[in-house]
């Protein structure tokens, strides 16, 4: 049992995504170079480690991951980390971090009552998703979308005294970002397992075998769902641009939209199903969509620093933890 094994359990490679979703709204009204920002950045990363670690732990404890051949190298399944140790570390850690988050809200938020409300939304729906809804409910993806949206609202209220129009539109952008990530990309990734919560399978998406014996992903009617969710996601982005307009933002966002649309059509067509390739495509879509929000809410200098650090972290952690570069082996 090594630190690397614990980072694998914590799904540490995606901590930068959580960091950006929480830090971007905070920095919309607070300077990047400050002790408070550094403290919160570390705190947000710890929150990611323990909350995503709980998701990994509960998927194992409820026997889902044992039935997935793609997960047999994970530290709980391989036995490198014992379930008892994971429960003690993760659940004590989550309890402490949640109480600390409430304390931070009361200390620094200009709208602490509303901040506490969204903290509760975040924690309640996060636990609900991790502890069963992700696998057992056809609408479990709504729980995690509400969870992450609540966390972003909390991050916004740590530096703002209300949810302005800009803040509300940003939350809409976050909601549809996560909705696409979980209810499309996540379920495409797990098509071989056929989880009962896989809503796109109910819409007709399935795996087939072509004449050469290769697996084919056939999206069926589910492709229209993917187009609707990502299209709505981008519509919120255009409104963010309109509310916070600059020529530089227009050029950058237009380029990102072009790349996102390319990935959208690439990932919603019938194609040979290679799970490793799907992981790479979904990682690229997630990175582009989250980076777009950073460029729309923050000045270019702060945005470039955050995106550069996040990209380096993501690719480096993938290499260190999973032996890949563009995507994790999850």
N, C-alpha and C positions, 0 to 999 in steps of 0.2 A: 504494500500500500504506500504510494508515493503522492506527493503534491500534484503531480500530473494526473493521477487517477482521480483525485478530488476535483480538479478543474474539468476533467471530462464529465464527471457526474454533474457538476454545476453548469455544463454547457457554456463554459466561459468564453468560447469563441464569439458568441453573439452579444456579449455584454455591451459592445459599442453601440448597438442598435437601441438597447434600453437607455443607455446614457444619453444618446442624442434625442430620443423622444421625451425625456425628462428635462434635460439641460437646455435644449433649444427654447422652449417656452419661458424658462426661468431667465435666460440670458437676453430675451427680448426686452427686458427692462432692468438689466443688471450687468455690470462690467465683467468681462471674461477674466481679466487678470486681478484676482482678489483672493484672499484666504477663504472667504465664504464659498466662492465658486469651487475652489480646489477641494474643500471639505465635502461639499455636496456631490461633486463628481465621484469621489471615493465611496461615499455613502450609496450613491445610485448603483455603482458597480457591485457593491456588496449585496444590495437588494436583488440585483439580477442573479448573482450566484446562488443565493439561497432559494429564491422563488422558482427559478428554472431547475435547481437541484431537487426541489420538492416535486416538480412535475416528473422528473426522471425517476425519483424514488417511488412515487405512488404508481406510476405505470409498471414498475417492477413488482411492487408489493401486491398489486391487484392482478398479477400474472399476465398482463398484456404483452410486455416486452419479451417474455420467455417464448411466446408463440411467433415472434418475428425473427426470422433468420438473419435479417439485416442488423439486429441489435446484439448479437451474441458476443461481440467484442467489447461491449460496454462493461464498466467496472463492477457493477452489482451482479450482472449475469455471469461474468467470468469468475466471480467470487473474490476478487481483489479487495473490494470493500464490502464489509458485512452489512446486512440490512439494519441490524441494531445500531451499529455505529452511525450509519447514515441518518436514521431517525433522530438520534440524540443530537447530532451536529446540526442538522437542517431545521428541525422543529424548535429546538432551543434558540437557534440563530434567528429564525423568522419571528419568534415571539419578542426577542430583544429588539430586533430591527423595527418591528411595527410600533412598539412603545416609543422607541427613539424617534421615529418619524412623526408621531403625535407630538412629542416634545419639541421637535424642530419646528413644526407647524405653529405651535403656540408662541414660540420664541421669535420667529422671524417673519411669519406671514402677515401682510397687511389686511388680509381677510381670513382670519384664522378659523372662524366658524364654518365658512364655506370650504376652506381647505380641509378641515376635519371630515366634512361630509364626503368629499371626493376621495379622501384617504380610505374611508370606510367602503366606498364603492369599489375602489381598487382592491383592497384586501379581501372583501367578501366574495366578489366574483372571481378573484384569482384562486382562492381556496376551493370554491365550487368547481371551477374548471379542472384544477389539478387533482382533485379528490374523487373524480368520477365522471363529470359531465363531458370531459374531452373524449371519452370512449363510449359512454352510454347514452348520451342525448344527441338526437339529430340536430339540435340547435345549440350544442355546446360551444360552437364557434362564436355565438353571440356573447357568451359569458366572458371569453377571453378578450373579445373586442371591447366590451364595456370595461373590463379590468384595465386594459392598457390606456383606454381613453380617460378613465378616472385618474390613472397615474399621471398622465400628461396634464390634466386639469389641475391636479395637485401641484405639479411643477410650475405651472403658470401662476398659481395663486401664492407661491412662495415669494414672488416679486411684484405681483399686481394686486390692486385692491378690489378688482372685480373681473368678471369675464366679459371683456369688451366684444364687439362684433368680430374683431380680428381673432380674439381668443376662441370664440365659438366656432368660427370657420376652421381654425386650426384643429379643434377637437373633431369636427366632421371629417377633416382630412385624415387624422390619425385613425378614427374608427374604420373608415373604408380601407385604409392601408392594411390594418390588421385583419379585417374581414377577408380581404383578398388573400393575404398571406396564409391564413389558417384554413378558410373554407374552400380555397381553390388549390394553391400551391401545396399546402400540407397534405391534402387528400390525394392529390396526384402522386405525391411522394410515397404514400402508403397504399396505393391501389392494389398491390399484391396481397395485402393483409385483409382487405375488404372489411374494415371496421364498421360496426352498425351505425356509427355516428357520421359516416361518409355521405354527406348530402349530395355530392355531385354524382355518386353512384346511383342514387335515387332518381337523378335527372337523366340517366342514361349513359354516363361515362363508364367505360369498362376496358378491360384488356382482352385482346383477341390474339390469334396466332395467324400469321400470313402463310403464303404458300411455301416459304423457305423455312418455316418453323420458328420465326422470330416473333417475339411479343410485340404487339401493336397497341398503342394507346388510342382509343376511339372516344372522343369527347362527347359525341351525341348532342343532345339539347343543352347540356351543361355549359357548352361554349358561350351561349347567350348570357348565362348567369355571370361568367367570368368577364365578358365584355361590359355588362351593366355595372358590376362592382368596380372594376378598374376605371371605367369611364366616369362614374360618379366621383371616384377618388380624384381623378385629374380635374374634374369640374371644380371641386373644392380648391384645388391648387390654383386654377385660373382666377378664382375669386380672391385668394390670398395675394396673388400677384397684383390684381386690381386695387386691393386695399393698401398695398405696400409697394407701389410701383416704382421701378427704375428701369432704365434701358438695359443695364447689365443683367438685372434679374430676368427681363424679358428674353434676352438672348440665351441665358443659361437654362431657364425653364423650358424654352422651346426646344432646345437640344435634348434635354432630359425626356420631354414628352415624346419626341421622335424615337429615342431609344426604347422607352417603355412600350410604345405602340408596336415597335418591331418585336420585342420580347413577347408581348401579348399575343400577336398573331402566330408567332413561332410556337408558343406553348398551348395554343387552343386549337391546333390542327391535328389531324390523324398523323401519327408518326411512330417509328420504331421506339419502343419503350426501353430506355437504358436508365436505370435509377440514378447512377452517378451523374449522368448528364442532367437529369431533372434537378438534382440538388444544386448544380452549378447555375442553371437557369433561374431557379427560384431565389438563389442568393443574389444574383445580379439584379433581379427585379426589386427585391427588398432594399438593396443598397441604393439604387437609383431613386426609389420612391421616398425613402427617408432623407437622403441627401437633398432632394428637391425642397423639402420643407425647411431645411437648414438655410438654404440660399434665399428662401422667400421671407424668412423672419429675421435673419441676422445680417449685419454688415459683412461685406465680402471678406474682410481680413479675418474676422472671427470665424466665419463660415469655412474658409480655406483651412485654418488651423484645425478646427474640429473634424472636418472631413478627412484631412490628411492623417491625423492621429488615429482616427477610427479605422481607416482603410489599412494602415500599417498594422494596427492591433489585430484586425480580423484575419488578414492573410498570415501574419506571424503565428497567431494562436492556432489556426487550422494546421499549419505545418508542424508546430510543436506537439499538439494534442492528437492529431489524426493522421499526420503524414501526407496531407494534401495541401493545396494552396487556395483554390478558388471556392471550396465548400467543405463543410464538416462531414464526417461519416456518421450521420445520425439517422 
